[in-house]
């Protein structure tokens, strides 16, 4: 399985952004979201057209999910080979989701 895909003459790289935020309840789309007003830690898988972390882009994407009061760590590209381990199945699905949907979010209660 090939994870770094070339599209429109550029390489798509999936970055991981960890942090915490409060769910506002105002999302740009329907999803299996947490309760309104609760704060959660998360990992955002974000497909980017460049090889440099973009925290502003990540914050904008988290806002689309309905999060506010975002505390965000520095983004880093994921090493695709690390997803081949059997215990990484869940993260592999999120990585693949970032390619098909642009992003995928893991949030923790």
C-alpha positions as CSV (number, residue, x, y, z in Angstrom):
1,X,0.0,0.0,0.0
2,X,1.4,3.4,-1.0
3,X,0.6,6.2,1.4
4,X,2.4,9.3,0.0
5,X,0.4,10.0,-3.1
6,X,1.3,12.4,-5.8
7,X,-1.6,14.6,-6.9
8,X,-1.5,17.6,-9.2
9,X,2.3,17.6,-9.4
10,X,2.8,17.8,-5.6
11,X,3.3,15.3,-2.8
12,X,0.6,14.9,-0.2
13,X,2.0,14.5,3.3
14,X,-0.1,13.6,6.3
15,X,0.8,15.5,9.4
16,X,-0.1,14.7,13.0
17,X,-1.2,17.5,15.3
18,X,-1.8,16.7,19.0
19,X,-3.4,18.9,21.5
20,X,-6.6,19.7,23.4
21,X,-9.7,21.7,22.7
22,X,-13.3,22.3,23.8
23,X,-16.1,21.1,21.6
24,X,-18.4,24.0,20.8
25,X,-21.1,22.0,19.0
26,X,-20.9,24.0,15.8
27,X,-19.3,21.8,13.2
28,X,-19.2,22.2,9.5
29,X,-20.5,18.6,9.0
30,X,-22.1,15.7,11.0
31,X,-19.8,13.4,12.8
32,X,-19.6,11.2,15.9
33,X,-18.7,14.2,18.1
34,X,-18.3,14.6,21.8
35,X,-20.8,16.3,24.1
36,X,-21.0,20.1,23.7
37,X,-18.8,22.1,26.1
38,X,-16.4,19.2,27.0
39,X,-12.7,19.5,26.6
40,X,-10.8,16.7,24.9
41,X,-7.3,15.7,23.9
42,X,-7.0,14.8,20.2
43,X,-4.8,13.7,17.4
44,X,-5.6,15.4,14.0
45,X,-4.4,13.6,10.9
46,X,-4.2,16.3,8.2
47,X,-3.2,15.9,4.6
48,X,-1.1,18.8,3.3
49,X,0.3,19.7,-0.1
50,X,3.6,20.6,1.4
51,X,6.2,19.2,3.7
52,X,6.1,21.9,6.4
53,X,3.8,21.9,9.4
54,X,1.0,24.5,9.2
55,X,-0.5,25.0,12.6
56,X,-2.9,27.7,11.3
57,X,-4.3,25.2,8.8
58,X,-4.7,22.6,11.5
59,X,-6.5,25.0,13.8
60,X,-8.9,25.9,10.9
61,X,-9.6,22.2,10.3
62,X,-10.2,21.6,14.0
63,X,-12.7,24.6,13.9
64,X,-14.5,22.8,11.1
65,X,-14.9,19.8,13.5
66,X,-16.4,22.2,16.0
67,X,-13.6,22.8,18.4
68,X,-12.6,26.0,20.0
69,X,-10.1,27.0,22.7
70,X,-7.5,25.0,20.8
71,X,-4.1,24.3,22.4
72,X,-2.1,22.7,19.6
73,X,1.3,21.1,19.6
74,X,3.7,21.4,16.6
75,X,2.7,19.2,13.7
76,X,5.0,16.5,12.4
77,X,4.8,14.3,9.4
78,X,3.9,10.7,10.1
79,X,6.3,8.0,9.2
80,X,4.1,5.8,7.0
81,X,6.2,2.7,7.7
82,X,5.3,2.9,11.4
83,X,1.7,2.1,10.5
84,X,2.6,-1.4,9.3
85,X,2.7,-2.8,12.8
86,X,-0.4,-4.8,13.7
87,X,-1.1,-2.6,16.8
88,X,-1.4,0.5,14.5
89,X,-4.5,-0.6,12.6
90,X,-6.7,2.1,14.1
91,X,-4.2,4.8,13.2
92,X,-3.7,3.4,9.7
93,X,-7.4,3.9,9.1
94,X,-7.2,7.5,10.2
95,X,-4.1,8.0,8.0
96,X,-5.9,6.6,5.0
97,X,-9.0,8.7,5.9
98,X,-6.8,11.9,5.8
99,X,-5.9,11.1,2.2
100,X,-9.5,10.5,1.1
101,X,-11.2,13.2,3.2
102,X,-8.4,15.6,3.8
103,X,-8.4,15.0,7.6
104,X,-9.3,12.5,10.3
105,X,-9.6,13.1,14.0
106,X,-9.0,10.9,17.0
107,X,-10.4,12.4,20.2
108,X,-10.1,11.1,23.7
109,X,-12.8,11.3,26.4
